[in-house]
Amino acid sequence: MSKYVSAKDFRQGFPNVSEDLKKWGEIIVLKRSKPLFRVLPFEESPRDLLDRAAAKEDSSQPDLQEISRIVHKLREV
């Protein structure tokens, strides 16, 4: 479910955004009756950069554990 608000109402009600997100799931801000932007909770966003990075595996790139081992070896030298 979405909550639609005008840009003016969004600015005035900004302190309550987190409560509205919990209740509605997303807020769509309108300007002159056209969608201007959408506000989503960060932890529920499927397009989060960390989620995308975790989902994509590149075999040509070392993983974080291998990078850590390399850094530790370089520090020993």
Biopython code that builds the backbone (N, CA, C, O; Angstrom):
import numpy as np
from Bio.PDB.StructureBuilder import StructureBuilder

atoms = [
    (1, "MET", "N", (0.832, -1.174, 0.000)),
    (1, "MET", "CA", (0.000, 0.000, 0.000)),
    (1, "MET", "C", (0.883, 1.246, 0.000)),
    (1, "MET", "O", (1.956, 1.246, 0.603)),
    (2, "SER", "N", (0.445, 2.284, -0.660)),
    (2, "SER", "CA", (1.226, 3.513, -0.766)),
    (2, "SER", "C", (0.435, 4.692, -0.208)),
    (2, "SER", "O", (-0.795, 4.706, -0.212)),
    (3, "LYS", "N", (1.177, 5.665, 0.266)),
    (3, "LYS", "CA", (0.571, 6.914, 0.710)),
    (3, "LYS", "C", (1.010, 7.997, -0.272)),
    (3, "LYS", "O", (2.204, 8.147, -0.534)),
    (4, "TYR", "N", (0.072, 8.740, -0.808)),
    (4, "TYR", "CA", (0.353, 9.821, -1.737)),
    (4, "TYR", "C", (0.204, 11.148, -1.001)),
    (4, "TYR", "O", (-0.822, 11.401, -0.369)),
    (5, "VAL", "N", (1.228, 11.993, -1.084)),
    (5, "VAL", "CA", (1.186, 13.307, -0.444)),
    (5, "VAL", "C", (1.773, 14.343, -1.388)),
    (5, "VAL", "O", (2.592, 14.033, -2.254)),
    (6, "SER", "N", (1.334, 15.576, -1.198)),
    (6, "SER", "CA", (1.917, 16.665, -1.983)),
    (6, "SER", "C", (3.301, 16.991, -1.426)),
    (6, "SER", "O", (3.620, 16.640, -0.290)),
    (7, "ALA", "N", (4.107, 17.655, -2.222)),
    (7, "ALA", "CA", (5.451, 18.039, -1.777)),
    (7, "ALA", "C", (5.369, 18.940, -0.557)),
    (7, "ALA", "O", (6.188, 18.824, 0.355)),
    (8, "LYS", "N", (4.396, 19.831, -0.531)),
    (8, "LYS", "CA", (4.215, 20.738, 0.607)),
    (8, "LYS", "C", (3.868, 19.948, 1.872)),
    (8, "LYS", "O", (4.447, 20.189, 2.931)),
    (9, "ASP", "N", (2.934, 19.014, 1.767)),
    (9, "ASP", "CA", (2.561, 18.195, 2.925)),
    (9, "ASP", "C", (3.721, 17.317, 3.386)),
    (9, "ASP", "O", (3.887, 17.069, 4.580)),
    (10, "PHE", "N", (4.527, 16.848, 2.422)),
    (10, "PHE", "CA", (5.684, 16.032, 2.787)),
    (10, "PHE", "C", (6.684, 16.846, 3.605)),
    (10, "PHE", "O", (7.196, 16.367, 4.617)),
    (11, "ARG", "N", (6.964, 18.079, 3.170)),
    (11, "ARG", "CA", (7.893, 18.939, 3.918)),
    (11, "ARG", "C", (7.369, 19.227, 5.314)),
    (11, "ARG", "O", (8.122, 19.183, 6.287)),
    (12, "GLN", "N", (6.088, 19.520, 5.412)),
    (12, "GLN", "CA", (5.517, 19.847, 6.713)),
    (12, "GLN", "C", (5.431, 18.630, 7.626)),
    (12, "GLN", "O", (5.548, 18.761, 8.845)),
    (13, "GLY", "N", (5.231, 17.462, 7.057)),
    (13, "GLY", "CA", (5.095, 16.251, 7.862)),
    (13, "GLY", "C", (6.350, 15.415, 7.929)),
    (13, "GLY", "O", (6.299, 14.251, 8.325)),
    (14, "PHE", "N", (7.487, 15.994, 7.546)),
    (14, "PHE", "CA", (8.728, 15.228, 7.499)),
    (14, "PHE", "C", (9.091, 14.540, 8.824)),
    (14, "PHE", "O", (9.588, 13.414, 8.794)),
    (15, "PRO", "N", (8.863, 15.171, 9.986)),
    (15, "PRO", "CA", (9.206, 14.474, 11.236)),
    (15, "PRO", "C", (8.464, 13.149, 11.427)),
    (15, "PRO", "O", (8.903, 12.306, 12.210)),
    (16, "ASN", "N", (7.358, 12.957, 10.731)),
    (16, "ASN", "CA", (6.568, 11.727, 10.882)),
    (16, "ASN", "C", (6.822, 10.705, 9.779)),
    (16, "ASN", "O", (6.093, 9.718, 9.677)),
    (17, "VAL", "N", (7.831, 10.922, 8.963)),
    (17, "VAL", "CA", (8.082, 10.041, 7.816)),
    (17, "VAL", "C", (8.314, 8.600, 8.250)),
    (17, "VAL", "O", (7.765, 7.685, 7.635)),
    (18, "SER", "N", (9.102, 8.372, 9.280)),
    (18, "SER", "CA", (9.392, 6.989, 9.682)),
    (18, "SER", "C", (8.125, 6.271, 10.145)),
    (18, "SER", "O", (7.951, 5.084, 9.866)),
    (19, "GLU", "N", (7.251, 6.968, 10.838)),
    (19, "GLU", "CA", (5.987, 6.360, 11.270)),
    (19, "GLU", "C", (5.096, 6.051, 10.061)),
    (19, "GLU", "O", (4.470, 4.993, 10.000)),
    (20, "ASP", "N", (5.045, 6.977, 9.105)),
    (20, "ASP", "CA", (4.244, 6.753, 7.895)),
    (20, "ASP", "C", (4.785, 5.584, 7.086)),
    (20, "ASP", "O", (4.010, 4.810, 6.523)),
    (21, "LEU", "N", (6.106, 5.447, 7.020)),
    (21, "LEU", "CA", (6.696, 4.323, 6.284)),
    (21, "LEU", "C", (6.330, 2.999, 6.927)),
    (21, "LEU", "O", (6.054, 2.022, 6.231)),
    (22, "LYS", "N", (6.326, 2.960, 8.254)),
    (22, "LYS", "CA", (5.935, 1.722, 8.946)),
    (22, "LYS", "C", (4.483, 1.376, 8.645)),
    (22, "LYS", "O", (4.137, 0.208, 8.470)),
    (23, "LYS", "N", (3.637, 2.399, 8.585)),
    (23, "LYS", "CA", (2.213, 2.178, 8.369)),
    (23, "LYS", "C", (1.893, 1.864, 6.910)),
    (23, "LYS", "O", (1.132, 0.935, 6.638)),
    (24, "TRP", "N", (2.461, 2.622, 5.963)),
    (24, "TRP", "CA", (2.082, 2.527, 4.563)),
    (24, "TRP", "C", (3.051, 1.719, 3.701)),
    (24, "TRP", "O", (2.654, 1.220, 2.647)),
    (25, "GLY", "N", (4.301, 1.578, 4.117)),
    (25, "GLY", "CA", (5.272, 0.840, 3.319)),
    (25, "GLY", "C", (6.057, 1.707, 2.352)),
    (25, "GLY", "O", (7.247, 1.472, 2.143)),
    (26, "GLU", "N", (5.418, 2.702, 1.760)),
    (26, "GLU", "CA", (6.101, 3.646, 0.892)),
    (26, "GLU", "C", (5.294, 4.940, 0.814)),
    (26, "GLU", "O", (4.082, 4.952, 1.026)),
    (27, "ILE", "N", (5.992, 6.017, 0.508)),
    (27, "ILE", "CA", (5.359, 7.321, 0.358)),
    (27, "ILE", "C", (5.710, 7.839, -1.034)),
    (27, "ILE", "O", (6.878, 7.863, -1.420)),
    (28, "ILE", "N", (4.697, 8.248, -1.776)),
    (28, "ILE", "CA", (4.913, 8.826, -3.090)),
    (28, "ILE", "C", (4.589, 10.307, -2.996)),
    (28, "ILE", "O", (3.471, 10.692, -2.655)),
    (29, "VAL", "N", (5.588, 11.136, -3.303)),
    (29, "VAL", "CA", (5.446, 12.582, -3.193)),
    (29, "VAL", "C", (5.081, 13.143, -4.563)),
    (29, "VAL", "O", (5.727, 12.848, -5.568)),
    (30, "LEU", "N", (4.034, 13.954, -4.576)),
    (30, "LEU", "CA", (3.505, 14.520, -5.806)),
    (30, "LEU", "C", (3.784, 16.014, -5.897)),
    (30, "LEU", "O", (3.775, 16.723, -4.890)),
    (31, "LYS", "N", (4.028, 16.478, -7.104)),
    (31, "LYS", "CA", (4.135, 17.906, -7.368)),
    (31, "LYS", "C", (3.270, 18.187, -8.590)),
    (31, "LYS", "O", (3.496, 17.640, -9.670)),
    (32, "ARG", "N", (2.290, 19.039, -8.402)),
    (32, "ARG", "CA", (1.312, 19.334, -9.461)),
    (32, "ARG", "C", (0.644, 18.058, -9.965)),
    (32, "ARG", "O", (0.464, 17.856, -11.166)),
    (33, "SER", "N", (0.288, 17.212, -9.018)),
    (33, "SER", "CA", (-0.434, 15.949, -9.272)),
    (33, "SER", "C", (0.375, 14.920, -10.056)),
    (33, "SER", "O", (-0.192, 13.943, -10.544)),
    (34, "LYS", "N", (1.688, 15.116, -10.187)),
    (34, "LYS", "CA", (2.541, 14.140, -10.867)),
    (34, "LYS", "C", (3.561, 13.604, -9.871)),
    (34, "LYS", "O", (4.072, 14.364, -9.048)),
    (35, "PRO", "N", (3.869, 12.309, -9.928)),
    (35, "PRO", "CA", (4.859, 11.744, -9.005)),
    (35, "PRO", "C", (6.218, 12.422, -9.154)),
    (35, "PRO", "O", (6.748, 12.544, -10.258)),
    (36, "LEU", "N", (6.764, 12.856, -8.037)),
    (36, "LEU", "CA", (8.065, 13.527, -8.022)),
    (36, "LEU", "C", (9.145, 12.558, -7.563)),
    (36, "LEU", "O", (10.183, 12.425, -8.211)),
    (37, "PHE", "N", (8.898, 11.879, -6.439)),
    (37, "PHE", "CA", (9.808, 10.837, -5.963)),
    (37, "PHE", "C", (9.074, 9.914, -5.006)),
    (37, "PHE", "O", (7.964, 10.195, -4.554)),
    (38, "ARG", "N", (9.741, 8.795, -4.713)),
    (38, "ARG", "CA", (9.168, 7.767, -3.840)),
    (38, "ARG", "C", (10.115, 7.548, -2.670)),
    (38, "ARG", "O", (11.331, 7.496, -2.857)),
    (39, "VAL", "N", (9.573, 7.421, -1.478)),
    (39, "VAL", "CA", (10.370, 7.178, -0.272)),
    (39, "VAL", "C", (10.093, 5.749, 0.180)),
    (39, "VAL", "O", (8.943, 5.359, 0.385)),
    (40, "LEU", "N", (11.166, 4.975, 0.332)),
    (40, "LEU", "CA", (11.071, 3.588, 0.768)),
    (40, "LEU", "C", (11.936, 3.371, 1.996)),
    (40, "LEU", "O", (12.948, 4.053, 2.155)),
    (41, "PRO", "N", (11.566, 2.441, 2.868)),
    (41, "PRO", "CA", (12.455, 2.108, 3.976)),
    (41, "PRO", "C", (13.729, 1.452, 3.436)),
    (41, "PRO", "O", (13.654, 0.611, 2.540)),
    (42, "PHE", "N", (14.868, 1.817, 3.958)),
    (42, "PHE", "CA", (16.149, 1.317, 3.452)),
    (42, "PHE", "C", (16.261, -0.192, 3.587)),
    (42, "PHE", "O", (16.629, -0.867, 2.626)),
    (43, "GLU", "N", (15.954, -0.730, 4.748)),
    (43, "GLU", "CA", (16.164, -2.151, 4.968)),
    (43, "GLU", "C", (15.232, -3.039, 4.160)),
    (43, "GLU", "O", (15.491, -4.236, 4.036)),
    (44, "GLU", "N", (14.147, -2.487, 3.603)),
    (44, "GLU", "CA", (13.224, -3.296, 2.834)),
    (44, "GLU", "C", (13.395, -3.107, 1.333)),
    (44, "GLU", "O", (12.657, -3.706, 0.551)),
    (45, "SER", "N", (14.338, -2.300, 0.925)),
    (45, "SER", "CA", (14.534, -2.006, -0.480)),
    (45, "SER", "C", (15.265, -3.156, -1.169)),
    (45, "SER", "O", (16.406, -3.449, -0.811)),
    (46, "PRO", "N", (14.644, -3.813, -2.144)),
    (46, "PRO", "CA", (15.316, -4.926, -2.820)),
    (46, "PRO", "C", (16.433, -4.451, -3.738)),
    (46, "PRO", "O", (17.263, -5.255, -4.161)),
    (47, "ARG", "N", (16.469, -3.177, -4.049)),
    (47, "ARG", "CA", (17.495, -2.667, -4.947)),
    (47, "ARG", "C", (18.654, -2.042, -4.183)),
    (47, "ARG", "O", (19.412, -1.243, -4.732)),
    (48, "ASP", "N", (18.781, -2.403, -2.947)),
    (48, "ASP", "CA", (19.880, -1.913, -2.127)),
    (48, "ASP", "C", (21.208, -2.353, -2.736)),
    (48, "ASP", "O", (21.327, -3.477, -3.223)),
    (49, "LEU", "N", (22.195, -1.479, -2.711)),
    (49, "LEU", "CA", (23.494, -1.784, -3.326)),
    (49, "LEU", "C", (24.133, -3.036, -2.747)),
    (49, "LEU", "O", (24.709, -3.835, -3.485)),
    (50, "LEU", "N", (24.039, -3.216, -1.435)),
    (50, "LEU", "CA", (24.654, -4.394, -0.827)),
    (50, "LEU", "C", (23.970, -5.676, -1.286)),
    (50, "LEU", "O", (24.636, -6.688, -1.502)),
    (51, "ASP", "N", (22.649, -5.645, -1.438)),
    (51, "ASP", "CA", (21.933, -6.827, -1.909)),
    (51, "ASP", "C", (22.334, -7.166, -3.344)),
    (51, "ASP", "O", (22.533, -8.331, -3.689)),
    (52, "ARG", "N", (22.448, -6.125, -4.174)),
    (52, "ARG", "CA", (22.849, -6.371, -5.557)),
    (52, "ARG", "C", (24.270, -6.899, -5.635)),
    (52, "ARG", "O", (24.562, -7.787, -6.435)),
    (53, "ALA", "N", (25.151, -6.361, -4.813)),
    (53, "ALA", "CA", (26.545, -6.807, -4.823)),
    (53, "ALA", "C", (26.651, -8.246, -4.346)),
    (53, "ALA", "O", (27.438, -9.026, -4.884)),
    (54, "ALA", "N", (25.860, -8.601, -3.339)),
    (54, "ALA", "CA", (25.902, -9.966, -2.813)),
    (54, "ALA", "C", (25.317, -10.958, -3.816)),
    (54, "ALA", "O", (25.763, -12.103, -3.882)),
    (55, "ALA", "N", (24.345, -10.539, -4.580)),
    (55, "ALA", "CA", (23.698, -11.425, -5.536)),
    (55, "ALA", "C", (24.570, -11.679, -6.761)),
    (55, "ALA", "O", (24.452, -12.720, -7.408)),
    (56, "LYS", "N", (25.441, -10.734, -7.077)),
    (56, "LYS", "CA", (26.280, -10.869, -8.272)),
    (56, "LYS", "C", (27.646, -11.422, -7.880)),
    (56, "LYS", "O", (28.349, -10.854, -7.044)),
    (57, "GLU", "N", (27.999, -12.521, -8.491)),
    (57, "GLU", "CA", (29.313, -13.108, -8.233)),
    (57, "GLU", "C", (30.166, -12.965, -9.484)),
    (57, "GLU", "O", (29.746, -13.310, -10.588)),
    (58, "ASP", "N", (31.362, -12.453, -9.288)),
    (58, "ASP", "CA", (32.300, -12.299, -10.390)),
    (58, "ASP", "C", (33.515, -13.161, -10.075)),
    (58, "ASP", "O", (34.299, -12.830, -9.185)),
    (59, "SER", "N", (33.672, -14.252, -10.791)),
    (59, "SER", "CA", (34.751, -15.189, -10.496)),
    (59, "SER", "C", (36.135, -14.597, -10.767)),
    (59, "SER", "O", (37.138, -15.111, -10.271)),
    (60, "SER", "N", (36.191, -13.532, -11.544)),
    (60, "SER", "CA", (37.493, -12.933, -11.831)),
    (60, "SER", "C", (37.964, -12.020, -10.691)),
    (60, "SER", "O", (39.135, -11.644, -10.646)),
    (61, "GLN", "N", (37.070, -11.668, -9.783)),
    (61, "GLN", "CA", (37.408, -10.790, -8.658)),
    (61, "GLN", "C", (37.567, -11.615, -7.381)),
    (61, "GLN", "O", (36.786, -12.537, -7.145)),
    (62, "PRO", "N", (38.569, -11.298, -6.551)),
    (62, "PRO", "CA", (38.740, -12.036, -5.293)),
    (62, "PRO", "C", (37.630, -11.684, -4.298)),
    (62, "PRO", "O", (37.095, -10.576, -4.316)),
    (63, "ASP", "N", (37.293, -12.646, -3.432)),
    (63, "ASP", "CA", (36.288, -12.356, -2.419)),
    (63, "ASP", "C", (36.929, -11.607, -1.245)),
    (63, "ASP", "O", (38.147, -11.433, -1.218)),
    (64, "LEU", "N", (36.136, -11.170, -0.294)),
    (64, "LEU", "CA", (36.636, -10.358, 0.817)),
    (64, "LEU", "C", (37.652, -11.102, 1.677)),
    (64, "LEU", "O", (38.605, -10.495, 2.166)),
    (65, "GLN", "N", (37.463, -12.392, 1.867)),
    (65, "GLN", "CA", (38.427, -13.159, 2.670)),
    (65, "GLN", "C", (39.786, -13.215, 1.993)),
    (65, "GLN", "O", (40.816, -13.109, 2.659)),
    (66, "GLU", "N", (39.798, -13.378, 0.693)),
    (66, "GLU", "CA", (41.064, -13.409, -0.030)),
    (66, "GLU", "C", (41.745, -12.046, 0.005)),
    (66, "GLU", "O", (42.965, -11.965, 0.150)),
    (67, "ILE", "N", (40.971, -10.982, -0.125)),
    (67, "ILE", "CA", (41.532, -9.632, -0.030)),
    (67, "ILE", "C", (42.139, -9.416, 1.345)),
    (67, "ILE", "O", (43.210, -8.821, 1.467)),
    (68, "SER", "N", (41.466, -9.892, 2.375)),
    (68, "SER", "CA", (41.979, -9.765, 3.741)),
    (68, "SER", "C", (43.310, -10.500, 3.898)),
    (68, "SER", "O", (44.241, -9.977, 4.512)),
    (69, "ARG", "N", (43.401, -11.714, 3.345)),
    (69, "ARG", "CA", (44.659, -12.472, 3.420)),
    (69, "ARG", "C", (45.785, -11.734, 2.700)),
    (69, "ARG", "O", (46.912, -11.694, 3.192)),
    (70, "ILE", "N", (45.490, -11.159, 1.555)),
    (70, "ILE", "CA", (46.501, -10.425, 0.790)),
    (70, "ILE", "C", (46.993, -9.217, 1.582)),
    (70, "ILE", "O", (48.193, -8.950, 1.631)),
    (71, "VAL", "N", (46.068, -8.491, 2.198)),
    (71, "VAL", "CA", (46.442, -7.313, 2.981)),
    (71, "VAL", "C", (47.315, -7.713, 4.159)),
    (71, "VAL", "O", (48.305, -7.045, 4.456)),
    (72, "HIS", "N", (46.956, -8.798, 4.829)),
    (72, "HIS", "CA", (47.771, -9.246, 5.964)),
    (72, "HIS", "C", (49.163, -9.676, 5.535)),
    (72, "HIS", "O", (50.134, -9.415, 6.245)),
    (73, "LYS", "N", (49.276, -10.328, 4.387)),
    (73, "LYS", "CA", (50.592, -10.717, 3.881)),
    (73, "LYS", "C", (51.434, -9.495, 3.534)),
    (73, "LYS", "O", (52.636, -9.471, 3.798)),
    (74, "LEU", "N", (50.807, -8.483, 2.944)),
    (74, "LEU", "CA", (51.526, -7.261, 2.597)),
    (74, "LEU", "C", (51.994, -6.518, 3.852)),
    (74, "LEU", "O", (53.065, -5.911, 3.847)),
    (75, "ARG", "N", (51.223, -6.560, 4.893)),
    (75, "ARG", "CA", (51.613, -5.890, 6.144)),
    (75, "ARG", "C", (52.777, -6.593, 6.822)),
    (75, "ARG", "O", (53.546, -5.958, 7.544)),
    (76, "GLU", "N", (52.918, -7.902, 6.598)),
    (76, "GLU", "CA", (54.020, -8.656, 7.201)),
    (76, "GLU", "C", (55.350, -8.282, 6.566)),
    (76, "GLU", "O", (56.390, -8.367, 7.220)),
    (77, "VAL", "N", (55.335, -7.876, 5.320)),
    (77, "VAL", "CA", (56.566, -7.574, 4.582)),
    (77, "VAL", "C", (57.158, -6.270, 4.989)),
    (77, "VAL", "O", (58.196, -5.871, 4.460)),
]
sb = StructureBuilder()
sb.init_structure("model")
sb.init_model(0)
sb.init_chain("A")
sb.init_seg("    ")
for serial, (resi, resn, name, xyz) in enumerate(atoms, 1):
    if name == "N":
        sb.init_residue(resn, " ", resi, " ")
    sb.init_atom(name, np.array(xyz, "f"), 0.0, 1.0, " ", f" {name:<3s}", serial, name[0])
structure = sb.get_structure()
